[in-house]
């Protein structure tokens, strides 16, 4: 079985980073939206409009990606608490530590992640 304490620390560090990123992205999105509301800018005809729209789209996509990552981390922490961390959710096999080091939140072994099984 894996050293769940070590992976708990990794996951908690990763969670803290995600929470900080979420806060920063939310703040950025709020600032851009507030700035857009306060201006009379027509995104279609303003040379800066497309850049602002692109940046807002990028930040929104990163925000959603970070939220999904945070949910995966929380699920992994729940598996640690339940004693099932490091076991494939599909076949029950032990997930290699190398895979857990690369993706400590993963719920599946390499075979099930790649769809080979």
N, C-alpha and C positions, 0 to 999 in steps of 0.2 A: 504494500500500500504506500501511497505517497505521503510526504511530510506536509500535512494539511496546514500546519501552523505557518510554514514558509510561504505557501501559496495564499493563505489568508492575508498575510502581510502584503504580498504582491498585489492581490486584488484590492485591498483597502487603499494602497497607494494609487493604483490605477483609478479607483473610484474617486478619490480626492482630486486627481487631475481632471477627470471628466466633469466633476461638479464645478471646478474652477473654470473650465472651458465653457460649460453651459452658461454660467453666469456672465462670462465675458461676451459670448455670442448673443445672448439675450439682450444685454446692454447695448451692443452694437446695432442690433436689429431695431431696438426701440429708438435709438438715437437717429438712425437713418430714416425711420418712419416719421419721427417727429420733425425732422428737418424737411422732409418732403411735404408734410402737411402745412408747414409754415411758409412754403414757397408757392409761387404760382407757375411752377415749371411744368412744361409739357414734355414728358419723357421722350416722345416721338420726335420732337423737333429741337430739343436741347441737346447740344453735343455731349454734355455731362450726363444726360438722362439715361442713356443706354448703359453707361458705366455704373451708375448708381443702381440701376435695376439688376445688372449682372452681379454686383457685389452683394446686394440684398438676397438674390437668389442663391449665391454661394454660401452666404452665412446661414440662410434658412436650411439648406441641404446639410451643412455641417452640424447644425443644431439637431436635426432629426437623426443623423448618424450617431451623434454623441448620446442622444436619448436611448437609442437602441443598444449602444454599447453599455450604457449604465444599467439597463435592464438585464443584459447578459451577465454583467458583473454581480448584480444583486442575486440573480438566479444561482450563480456559482457559489456565492457566500451562503445561500440557503442550502445548497448541496453539501457544503462543508459542515454546516450545523446538523444536517440530517445524517451525516456519515456516509453519503453516497458520492462524495467528490472523488474524481479520478476514475470513476467507472463509467463506461459508455452507457448512455441513456437508451441506446437501441439494443445492444447485445450483452451488456453487462461486463464486457472485457475490461481489463485494466488499461487505461489510457497511458501511453508512454510518457515518462517525465519530460522528455524533450519536447513533446507536443504541448504539454501543460506549461512548460517554460515559455514557449513561443506564444501560446494562446491560453492563458490560465483560466479563462472563462468558458472554454469549450466543453460542451456536454457529450461529445461523441469522439470515438476513436478515429484514427486516420482512414480506415476502410469506409466507415459510414460517412465521414466528411467528404470523401471523394466520390461517393456513390458507387464504389466498386462492389460493395456487399449486397 
